[in-house]
Amino acid sequence: MGLKITEENLFRFGQIEFIARQVVEGFVTGLHKSPYHGFSVEFAEHRLYNPGESTRNIDWKVFGKTDKLFVKRFEEETNLRCQIVIDCSSSMYFPSINNPGIDNLNKIGFSVFSAASIMQLMKKQRDAVGLSLFSDKVTLSTPVKSSTSHHSFLTHELESLLNKKDKIQNINTSAAECLHQIAETIHKRSLILVFSDMFEDPSKQEQMFTALQHLKHNKHEVVLFHVTDVDRELKLNYPNRPYRFVDMESGEEIKLNPAEIRESYEASTNSFFKKLKEKCYQYKIDYVNADLKYGFDKVLLNYLLKRQKLY
């Protein structure tokens, strides 16, 4: 039985729903759509009629069949368009976990549960959500919708990532090319949430920074959740003995004692991530340090609390 995305798992930290209600209102500041819902827009689904609201969009045909009042909902009726972008290259499956659980997640699990939590919040706010997945190429890019069937489809896709057992090795990252491609598909002003460890070929780092800037076109709001295992990936906090390290994306191997290179390695990684933060600040991209050791719920909750203070 694979690990499931359940509402109990997503909202076991009870404050988040209350806080998110306020934060989402902040997200949509300046992003509200035309009040003329239902004009040249896509039909999404029915919902029960609430006494006192306009009768303009009541579906009288359904009333004739069921003797109940239902209102037609349209995609344009949403407050916010949100595109969730997840890096699903091999490095995102680090560390390898034999018995994954809600409190024991690797980087892809961390990203999936964070994304699923945000999707739940958006669903409750009747906001539209889309999902883009990339590794060495864009493997999925959906339109943003708010319908129940669309939400179920996205949840299924996230669970597939979460429970993927095979063919996760040697899948490279082409973040620069993929983020450019995804940016080209998002035409209307949106909130774009990116979950990635941002590990890219060093020769393509400048292109990756340019791709992040591209995501800001059309006045999108962009948030980068930088997902890392700081202790093991950046600080090389391992016992003082030799190890065999394997690059999950290239398959290359090297044998060494981490203690021998820890200082120079940490200096190199800190230099890159400092530059990444500076570029995010320069491009007005919200940078979130998403360290696995804190758990997806705490990272997400802290971010929502931060956003609450901004509005």
HUJOGI-V391896 format. One record per helix or strand of 2 or more residues. SS is the DSSP state (H for helix, E for strand). FROM is the first residue (numbers start at 1). TO is the last residue. If there is no record, write none. Layout:
SS_FROM_TO + SS_FROM_TO
//
This chain:
H_7_10 + H_15_27 + E_43_48 + H_60_66 + E_70_74 + H_75_77 + E_81_87 + H_90_93 + H_107_124 + E_128_134 + E_138_141 + H_148_162 + H_175_185 + E_191_196 + H_202_214 + H_217_219 + E_221_228 + H_230_234 + E_242_246 + E_253_257 + H_258_283 + E_286_291 + H_292_294 + H_296_310
//
